[in-house]
Amino acid sequence: MTVSAWLKKAKKLLETFEYEISIKNGSKKMTMAQATTLNELQHEIGSHHGIKQVTYKEGAQTLVEMIAMVEAGRKTPPLTAG
């Protein structure tokens, strides 16, 4: 997966999580589909945690950290440039 494709997917998921937090759902567990997408993003950067339904707040925090690493170029392999 390219860096730009990964960032697009991650930022879209983060936007969803931030919306859920804004409507007071931050402590609720994310859907299984969202957990699967988060796991796919983790897998693409070599971070293997397994699929877990965490809260929207926890998911958002994880995504912010992962996006920062990718934007800093620390996860370019295994992601490809572009």
Chimera marker file (.cmm) of the C-alpha trace (Angstrom):
<marker_set name="trace">
<marker id="1" x="0.000" y="0.000" z="0.000" r="1" g="1" b="0" radius="0.5"/>
<marker id="2" x="1.280" y="3.484" z="-0.763" r="1" g="1" b="0" radius="0.5"/>
<marker id="3" x="1.793" y="6.095" z="1.926" r="1" g="1" b="0" radius="0.5"/>
<marker id="4" x="-0.860" y="8.366" z="0.375" r="1" g="1" b="0" radius="0.5"/>
<marker id="5" x="-3.448" y="5.562" z="0.189" r="1" g="1" b="0" radius="0.5"/>
<marker id="6" x="-2.716" y="4.549" z="3.770" r="1" g="1" b="0" radius="0.5"/>
<marker id="7" x="-3.017" y="8.148" z="5.003" r="1" g="1" b="0" radius="0.5"/>
<marker id="8" x="-6.291" y="8.658" z="3.142" r="1" g="1" b="0" radius="0.5"/>
<marker id="9" x="-7.792" y="5.523" z="4.691" r="1" g="1" b="0" radius="0.5"/>
<marker id="10" x="-6.457" y="6.358" z="8.173" r="1" g="1" b="0" radius="0.5"/>
<marker id="11" x="-7.665" y="9.964" z="8.104" r="1" g="1" b="0" radius="0.5"/>
<marker id="12" x="-11.131" y="8.904" z="6.944" r="1" g="1" b="0" radius="0.5"/>
<marker id="13" x="-11.379" y="6.457" z="9.858" r="1" g="1" b="0" radius="0.5"/>
<marker id="14" x="-10.066" y="9.093" z="12.271" r="1" g="1" b="0" radius="0.5"/>
<marker id="15" x="-12.702" y="11.526" z="11.011" r="1" g="1" b="0" radius="0.5"/>
<marker id="16" x="-15.388" y="8.943" z="11.803" r="1" g="1" b="0" radius="0.5"/>
<marker id="17" x="-13.974" y="8.363" z="15.289" r="1" g="1" b="0" radius="0.5"/>
<marker id="18" x="-13.756" y="12.104" z="15.974" r="1" g="1" b="0" radius="0.5"/>
<marker id="19" x="-17.391" y="12.486" z="14.915" r="1" g="1" b="0" radius="0.5"/>
<marker id="20" x="-18.442" y="9.707" z="17.303" r="1" g="1" b="0" radius="0.5"/>
<marker id="21" x="-16.472" y="11.391" z="20.101" r="1" g="1" b="0" radius="0.5"/>
<marker id="22" x="-18.143" y="14.744" z="19.295" r="1" g="1" b="0" radius="0.5"/>
<marker id="23" x="-21.619" y="13.261" z="19.764" r="1" g="1" b="0" radius="0.5"/>
<marker id="24" x="-20.635" y="11.796" z="23.139" r="1" g="1" b="0" radius="0.5"/>
<marker id="25" x="-19.950" y="8.255" z="21.952" r="1" g="1" b="0" radius="0.5"/>
<marker id="26" x="-16.235" y="8.307" z="22.795" r="1" g="1" b="0" radius="0.5"/>
<marker id="27" x="-16.551" y="5.622" z="25.465" r="1" g="1" b="0" radius="0.5"/>
<marker id="28" x="-18.533" y="3.245" z="23.250" r="1" g="1" b="0" radius="0.5"/>
<marker id="29" x="-16.845" y="0.383" z="21.429" r="1" g="1" b="0" radius="0.5"/>
<marker id="30" x="-16.259" y="0.846" z="17.717" r="1" g="1" b="0" radius="0.5"/>
<marker id="31" x="-18.014" y="-1.440" z="15.255" r="1" g="1" b="0" radius="0.5"/>
<marker id="32" x="-16.389" y="-4.693" z="14.186" r="1" g="1" b="0" radius="0.5"/>
<marker id="33" x="-15.953" y="-3.291" z="10.659" r="1" g="1" b="0" radius="0.5"/>
<marker id="34" x="-14.097" y="-0.284" z="12.078" r="1" g="1" b="0" radius="0.5"/>
<marker id="35" x="-11.946" y="-2.562" z="14.244" r="1" g="1" b="0" radius="0.5"/>
<marker id="36" x="-11.101" y="-4.613" z="11.155" r="1" g="1" b="0" radius="0.5"/>
<marker id="37" x="-10.115" y="-1.469" z="9.211" r="1" g="1" b="0" radius="0.5"/>
<marker id="38" x="-7.952" y="-0.280" z="12.115" r="1" g="1" b="0" radius="0.5"/>
<marker id="39" x="-6.275" y="-3.695" z="12.217" r="1" g="1" b="0" radius="0.5"/>
<marker id="40" x="-5.638" y="-3.562" z="8.450" r="1" g="1" b="0" radius="0.5"/>
<marker id="41" x="-3.980" y="-0.156" z="8.859" r="1" g="1" b="0" radius="0.5"/>
<marker id="42" x="-1.847" y="-1.493" z="11.727" r="1" g="1" b="0" radius="0.5"/>
<marker id="43" x="-0.875" y="-4.538" z="9.682" r="1" g="1" b="0" radius="0.5"/>
<marker id="44" x="0.185" y="-2.364" z="6.721" r="1" g="1" b="0" radius="0.5"/>
<marker id="45" x="2.788" y="-0.575" z="8.880" r="1" g="1" b="0" radius="0.5"/>
<marker id="46" x="4.047" y="-3.720" z="10.552" r="1" g="1" b="0" radius="0.5"/>
<marker id="47" x="2.167" y="-3.251" z="13.814" r="1" g="1" b="0" radius="0.5"/>
<marker id="48" x="0.301" y="-6.434" z="14.685" r="1" g="1" b="0" radius="0.5"/>
<marker id="49" x="-2.145" y="-6.191" z="17.561" r="1" g="1" b="0" radius="0.5"/>
<marker id="50" x="-5.006" y="-8.387" z="16.396" r="1" g="1" b="0" radius="0.5"/>
<marker id="51" x="-8.559" y="-7.246" z="15.867" r="1" g="1" b="0" radius="0.5"/>
<marker id="52" x="-10.023" y="-5.687" z="19.019" r="1" g="1" b="0" radius="0.5"/>
<marker id="53" x="-13.080" y="-3.508" z="19.455" r="1" g="1" b="0" radius="0.5"/>
<marker id="54" x="-11.701" y="-0.621" z="21.495" r="1" g="1" b="0" radius="0.5"/>
<marker id="55" x="-13.493" y="2.625" z="22.310" r="1" g="1" b="0" radius="0.5"/>
<marker id="56" x="-13.643" y="5.472" z="19.828" r="1" g="1" b="0" radius="0.5"/>
<marker id="57" x="-11.323" y="7.513" z="22.078" r="1" g="1" b="0" radius="0.5"/>
<marker id="58" x="-8.732" y="4.718" z="22.171" r="1" g="1" b="0" radius="0.5"/>
<marker id="59" x="-9.037" y="4.168" z="18.427" r="1" g="1" b="0" radius="0.5"/>
<marker id="60" x="-8.606" y="7.869" z="17.708" r="1" g="1" b="0" radius="0.5"/>
<marker id="61" x="-5.508" y="8.038" z="19.912" r="1" g="1" b="0" radius="0.5"/>
<marker id="62" x="-4.010" y="5.017" z="18.151" r="1" g="1" b="0" radius="0.5"/>
<marker id="63" x="-4.719" y="6.516" z="14.716" r="1" g="1" b="0" radius="0.5"/>
<marker id="64" x="-3.187" y="9.886" z="15.634" r="1" g="1" b="0" radius="0.5"/>
<marker id="65" x="0.005" y="8.114" z="16.744" r="1" g="1" b="0" radius="0.5"/>
<marker id="66" x="0.120" y="5.909" z="13.638" r="1" g="1" b="0" radius="0.5"/>
<marker id="67" x="-0.514" y="8.853" z="11.280" r="1" g="1" b="0" radius="0.5"/>
<marker id="68" x="2.292" y="10.821" z="12.952" r="1" g="1" b="0" radius="0.5"/>
<marker id="69" x="4.722" y="7.923" z="12.445" r="1" g="1" b="0" radius="0.5"/>
<marker id="70" x="3.776" y="7.515" z="8.778" r="1" g="1" b="0" radius="0.5"/>
<marker id="71" x="3.934" y="11.262" z="8.062" r="1" g="1" b="0" radius="0.5"/>
<marker id="72" x="7.373" y="11.384" z="9.705" r="1" g="1" b="0" radius="0.5"/>
<marker id="73" x="8.544" y="8.638" z="7.329" r="1" g="1" b="0" radius="0.5"/>
<marker id="74" x="9.205" y="6.121" z="10.094" r="1" g="1" b="0" radius="0.5"/>
<marker id="75" x="6.911" y="3.500" z="8.525" r="1" g="1" b="0" radius="0.5"/>
<marker id="76" x="7.710" y="3.967" z="4.842" r="1" g="1" b="0" radius="0.5"/>
<marker id="77" x="8.853" y="0.395" z="4.626" r="1" g="1" b="0" radius="0.5"/>
<marker id="78" x="6.620" y="-1.588" z="4.629" r="1" g="1" b="0" radius="0.5"/>
<marker id="79" x="4.544" y="1.155" z="2.975" r="1" g="1" b="0" radius="0.5"/>
<marker id="80" x="5.727" y="2.213" z="-0.457" r="1" g="1" b="0" radius="0.5"/>
<marker id="81" x="6.414" y="5.818" z="-1.350" r="1" g="1" b="0" radius="0.5"/>
<marker id="82" x="3.687" y="7.688" z="-3.135" r="1" g="1" b="0" radius="0.5"/>
<link id1="1" id2="2" r="1" g="1" b="0" radius="0.2"/>
<link id1="2" id2="3" r="1" g="1" b="0" radius="0.2"/>
<link id1="3" id2="4" r="1" g="1" b="0" radius="0.2"/>
<link id1="4" id2="5" r="1" g="1" b="0" radius="0.2"/>
<link id1="5" id2="6" r="1" g="1" b="0" radius="0.2"/>
<link id1="6" id2="7" r="1" g="1" b="0" radius="0.2"/>
<link id1="7" id2="8" r="1" g="1" b="0" radius="0.2"/>
<link id1="8" id2="9" r="1" g="1" b="0" radius="0.2"/>
<link id1="9" id2="10" r="1" g="1" b="0" radius="0.2"/>
<link id1="10" id2="11" r="1" g="1" b="0" radius="0.2"/>
<link id1="11" id2="12" r="1" g="1" b="0" radius="0.2"/>
<link id1="12" id2="13" r="1" g="1" b="0" radius="0.2"/>
<link id1="13" id2="14" r="1" g="1" b="0" radius="0.2"/>
<link id1="14" id2="15" r="1" g="1" b="0" radius="0.2"/>
<link id1="15" id2="16" r="1" g="1" b="0" radius="0.2"/>
<link id1="16" id2="17" r="1" g="1" b="0" radius="0.2"/>
<link id1="17" id2="18" r="1" g="1" b="0" radius="0.2"/>
<link id1="18" id2="19" r="1" g="1" b="0" radius="0.2"/>
<link id1="19" id2="20" r="1" g="1" b="0" radius="0.2"/>
<link id1="20" id2="21" r="1" g="1" b="0" radius="0.2"/>
<link id1="21" id2="22" r="1" g="1" b="0" radius="0.2"/>
<link id1="22" id2="23" r="1" g="1" b="0" radius="0.2"/>
<link id1="23" id2="24" r="1" g="1" b="0" radius="0.2"/>
<link id1="24" id2="25" r="1" g="1" b="0" radius="0.2"/>
<link id1="25" id2="26" r="1" g="1" b="0" radius="0.2"/>
<link id1="26" id2="27" r="1" g="1" b="0" radius="0.2"/>
<link id1="27" id2="28" r="1" g="1" b="0" radius="0.2"/>
<link id1="28" id2="29" r="1" g="1" b="0" radius="0.2"/>
<link id1="29" id2="30" r="1" g="1" b="0" radius="0.2"/>
<link id1="30" id2="31" r="1" g="1" b="0" radius="0.2"/>
<link id1="31" id2="32" r="1" g="1" b="0" radius="0.2"/>
<link id1="32" id2="33" r="1" g="1" b="0" radius="0.2"/>
<link id1="33" id2="34" r="1" g="1" b="0" radius="0.2"/>
<link id1="34" id2="35" r="1" g="1" b="0" radius="0.2"/>
<link id1="35" id2="36" r="1" g="1" b="0" radius="0.2"/>
<link id1="36" id2="37" r="1" g="1" b="0" radius="0.2"/>
<link id1="37" id2="38" r="1" g="1" b="0" radius="0.2"/>
<link id1="38" id2="39" r="1" g="1" b="0" radius="0.2"/>
<link id1="39" id2="40" r="1" g="1" b="0" radius="0.2"/>
<link id1="40" id2="41" r="1" g="1" b="0" radius="0.2"/>
<link id1="41" id2="42" r="1" g="1" b="0" radius="0.2"/>
<link id1="42" id2="43" r="1" g="1" b="0" radius="0.2"/>
<link id1="43" id2="44" r="1" g="1" b="0" radius="0.2"/>
<link id1="44" id2="45" r="1" g="1" b="0" radius="0.2"/>
<link id1="45" id2="46" r="1" g="1" b="0" radius="0.2"/>
<link id1="46" id2="47" r="1" g="1" b="0" radius="0.2"/>
<link id1="47" id2="48" r="1" g="1" b="0" radius="0.2"/>
<link id1="48" id2="49" r="1" g="1" b="0" radius="0.2"/>
<link id1="49" id2="50" r="1" g="1" b="0" radius="0.2"/>
<link id1="50" id2="51" r="1" g="1" b="0" radius="0.2"/>
<link id1="51" id2="52" r="1" g="1" b="0" radius="0.2"/>
<link id1="52" id2="53" r="1" g="1" b="0" radius="0.2"/>
<link id1="53" id2="54" r="1" g="1" b="0" radius="0.2"/>
<link id1="54" id2="55" r="1" g="1" b="0" radius="0.2"/>
<link id1="55" id2="56" r="1" g="1" b="0" radius="0.2"/>
<link id1="56" id2="57" r="1" g="1" b="0" radius="0.2"/>
<link id1="57" id2="58" r="1" g="1" b="0" radius="0.2"/>
<link id1="58" id2="59" r="1" g="1" b="0" radius="0.2"/>
<link id1="59" id2="60" r="1" g="1" b="0" radius="0.2"/>
<link id1="60" id2="61" r="1" g="1" b="0" radius="0.2"/>
<link id1="61" id2="62" r="1" g="1" b="0" radius="0.2"/>
<link id1="62" id2="63" r="1" g="1" b="0" radius="0.2"/>
<link id1="63" id2="64" r="1" g="1" b="0" radius="0.2"/>
<link id1="64" id2="65" r="1" g="1" b="0" radius="0.2"/>
<link id1="65" id2="66" r="1" g="1" b="0" radius="0.2"/>
<link id1="66" id2="67" r="1" g="1" b="0" radius="0.2"/>
<link id1="67" id2="68" r="1" g="1" b="0" radius="0.2"/>
<link id1="68" id2="69" r="1" g="1" b="0" radius="0.2"/>
<link id1="69" id2="70" r="1" g="1" b="0" radius="0.2"/>
<link id1="70" id2="71" r="1" g="1" b="0" radius="0.2"/>
<link id1="71" id2="72" r="1" g="1" b="0" radius="0.2"/>
<link id1="72" id2="73" r="1" g="1" b="0" radius="0.2"/>
<link id1="73" id2="74" r="1" g="1" b="0" radius="0.2"/>
<link id1="74" id2="75" r="1" g="1" b="0" radius="0.2"/>
<link id1="75" id2="76" r="1" g="1" b="0" radius="0.2"/>
<link id1="76" id2="77" r="1" g="1" b="0" radius="0.2"/>
<link id1="77" id2="78" r="1" g="1" b="0" radius="0.2"/>
<link id1="78" id2="79" r="1" g="1" b="0" radius="0.2"/>
<link id1="79" id2="80" r="1" g="1" b="0" radius="0.2"/>
<link id1="80" id2="81" r="1" g="1" b="0" radius="0.2"/>
<link id1="81" id2="82" r="1" g="1" b="0" radius="0.2"/>
</marker_set>
